[in-house]
Each structure stands twice: as structure tokens, then as C-alpha cells.
Amino acid sequence: MKYMEIRNLIGQELQQYAPNQLIPSERYLALKYNCSRETVRKAYEQLRAEDKIYKVHNVGWFVSNKKIQYYPASIENFNSYLKAQGFSAKTELISAKLVDAAFDGADVFDPAISQDGFFEIIRLRYADNVPVLLEYNYLPAALFPNFLDFDVIPSVEEVVKNHFKLNYSSSRLKIKNTAAEAFDGKQLGIPSSQTAIRIERISMSDNQVIEFDIEIWPEDKIEMNMEIHA
């Protein structure tokens, strides 16, 4: 059978599954439909392109859930806007440590405050128990001494505002589609055939840069929304 015929048969079967439910393996369907695994793989890739399914590396294929509506200009934190959209939110701390100024983006900070290094915080964010965001936060140690003594898992911004009394006055964003780095792809289950959305955010308090963030999203998990007022 041609892969589009297999795609149509699988598409009918997807109606029996719930969002985020694991669906049959390529090997199983190849035996069921008496075709090659390559044919099934192409059918699955077609369904993935239609946002009907997604793949988790080394696990398998799952039925897609609704997409997260992402507003780059919003100041709401991850937990707030996911819960408002009906998702359950969870965050896992991957690492939190002091690093030097060798990371991409360090040049946006004032050199005078870069000499003491930066706190690097890496968190993996989940929506309905599915990994959807890998987030890197960089904050200068000179401005935020002992930053890691605070609970940074829910919100870095809340720690900055509540404990260091700095407000976020403005941000600059750069958004692009890119191939995921090996570490990022492994954490988020992004297959090699799929690109990721990379968002770089420079946050300022008055005229001083206080934070640099990198967000990595699987392209099939979010929809970008912007509001423009005349």
C-alpha cells in the first residue's frame, strides 16, 4: 500500500485514542497492514506534519494534544498561562550553577558586571506531563548574590522581583526556527527531522540588562500569537 493509504487508515484509528496516548509502533502496523516499516514511518511523518501526532525520542508516537497559545509579549509566567489554557503545568530543574561568560548571549551584559560570572538555570517544562519547553536563564552574579539559595523552579522572575526588588521594565526578543542541539532534542523528544523554535529574550530593568533567556520549544507544541495596537 502507498503511505497515504496507510496514513488514512491510521487517521481513522486515531479517533479511538485520547490526547497524549501512545499509539501502535511502526513494527506492529507494518505487520498489520503487510507493508514495510518505511511506509508506516512515512505515514506517521505525514500525520505529524498535520499536527495529529508527535514523537518522543526512544519512546514512540503519541496522539497530539491541543497546542499551547504562546504570547511572546506576555509577562505571565509559564505556570499561569498554561493553567489558564486548561493544561496541567510541571517544571523539572535540570541544573543550576555558576558559569563564566562563555555562553552565547553573554555579550549583552555590561562587562563591568560580567567578571563575577553568571548563574545558569536550566529547567524542563511540561504541559499535561509532556515536555514542551527547555529554558535556559542567565543572571549576573554581581547583581544577584546567592541567587541559588532561593526556589527558582517555579519562576526566576518572581525571585528577582520579590527578593532583589528589581522590576522588569522591557524585553527584546529574537525568534527563529532552528535545528535542536543534541541535548535539547533529547530532553524534548524532538526527532532529527523536526526543527525547534528558539526564542532569545533580553530582559531589562530601566536601562540595565538583568537577564538573558533561551527558550527551546518543539515546533508542533505551540502557536505564536501577537496583539498589535494602532
N, C-alpha and C positions, 0 to 999 in steps of 0.2 A: 504494500500500500504506500501511496505517497504520504509525505509527512503532514500535509494539510488535511488529509483524510483522518490520520491519526489525531491531529490537533482537534478536529471536530468531535471525534469520539471521546477524547479526554475532556473536552469542554463540556460535553453533556454530563459526564460523570462528576465533574466538579460541583454540580448542583447538590450533590449528596454530602458534601463536606462543609465543615464550619470554617470561618476565617482562622488562619494560622494553624490549620490542621495538616499534618503530614500526609502526603498523597503517595500512591504506589511508586516504587522505584522504576528506573528505566529498564532494568533487567526483567522485572516482573511483567511490565507492559510489552516488552519485546516478545516474551513468550506468549502472552495472552493474545496479541494481535499478529503473531507469526511474522515478525519483521525484525530488522536489525536494531541494535541499541542506538546506533547513529540516527536512524529515522525517528525514534522516540525522542532523542535528545533535541533534534531539530524542531519537533513538535512542541516540546517543552519550552525551547527558546522563543518560539513564536508566541506562546501563551504568556511568557514572561514579558515580551515586548508589548503585549496588550494589557499589562498590569493585572493579569488574572492569577499569576503565581509568582513566587520568588524562591530563591535557592539559598540555603545555609550551607556553607562550606563543610564538607565531611559529614553532613547530616542527611540532606535530601531536599526535596521540593515541597513547598507549602502553599496553601491557598492564601491569596493576598487578603489583607485587611484593608479598610479604608485608609487613604493617605492622610498624613499629618498636614494640616494647613499651616504653613510657616510664613510669618510676617517678619521680615528682616529688620524693619524699623521698630518693632515692638520692644518694650522694656520689660515685658513679663518674663519670668524665669521658666525653665523647662517644665517643672512640675505643674505650674499654674496653667500654662496654655494647653498642656496635654489633658489635664483633668477637665478643663473647660470644654474640650472636644470629645470627652467620653472615653479617653484612654486611661488605663492604669499606668502610672509612671514609677520607674525604679532607676536608681543610679548605683553603679559599682565603681569604687575607687581603684584604678589600675596602679597608679603610683603618685607619690607626692615627695618632691625632693628639691634640694638647692642645686642649680646648674649654673654654668658660666654663660657668657654672652655669645655662644657659638650657634645658637638656633636661628633658623630663618625668621626674620622679623625683629631681631634684637636691635637693628639699626634705627627703629622708630623711636627709641627711648633716648632721653638726654644722656650723653656719655658720662656726665658727672655722677649719675646715679646708677650706672651700669657696672661699676667696678666691684660692687659688693655681690654681684650675681643676681640670679632670679629664682623665684620659686616656680617650679614646673609642676602643674597638677594635671593629670590625665584621668579622665572619667569616661566610662562607658554608660550610655543612657539607653533605657529600654522603654518601649511602649507595648503594653499587653504582653510582657515577657519576651519581646522580640528586640534584639539590639538594633537601634536606629541611628545612633549618633555617637561618634567618638570625639571628645572635646579636649583640646589642649589649652590650658590657661597659663600665661606667663605674667608674673608680677615682680617688680623690682624689690629686692630685699631691703634696700635703703629706705624705701617708703613704708614697707610693711614688715617690720621686725617681728620675729616669732609668729609669722602668719600661720604656720602649720600647727600651731598649738590650738587653733580653732577648728570647728567642724566645717570642713569645706565641701563635704559630699553633697548636701542639698543645693547650696548656692554660694559661689565665690562672691558674687556681687553683694549679697546680704552681709557677709563678713566685712567686706570693705566699707559698707555704709554704716553698719551698726557698731563695729569695734574700732574702726580707724577714722570714722567721721568724715569720709570723703564721698562726695556725690558724683555720679556720672552725668556730665553735662552734655557730651556729644560723642558720636561714634562715626568712624569711617569704615565702610565695608568694601571688600573685593570678593566677587562671587564668580566661580568658574567651574566647568566640568573638567575632570582630570582622572587619570588612571590612579587607582588607590595604591599606596605603598603596601608592601607585603604585610607589615604589622597591622596597618589599618584594615586591610582586606580580610585578614584572619579574624580580627576582633568583630567585624561587622558582617562576616559571611558574604563578602562581595566576590562573585565569580570573576575570573580573569577577563571574561567577555563583556563585563559591565563597567561603566565608569562611575565615578562618585562625584558628588557636589562638594566643593571645598569653599568654605566661607572664612575669610580672614577679617577679623574685626579689631580695629584700634580704638580703644576707649580712653576718653579724656575727662579730666576734672579741671574745669576752666581751661587753661592753655597748656596743661601738663598731661602727657601720656602716662596713664597709670596701669594699663593692662593691654596685653595683646593675646588674642584668642584665635585658635584654628578649629573650625568645626568640619568634620567629615561625615557626610550623610550618603547612604546608598540612594542612587537616583530614583529608585522606584518606591521610596518611602515617604517623600514629601512633595507638596505642591507649593511653589512660591507665590506669594500674594503681596501686592504693593498698593497702597492707597495714595493717590496724588490729588492734592487740593489746589485749585486755581488761586 
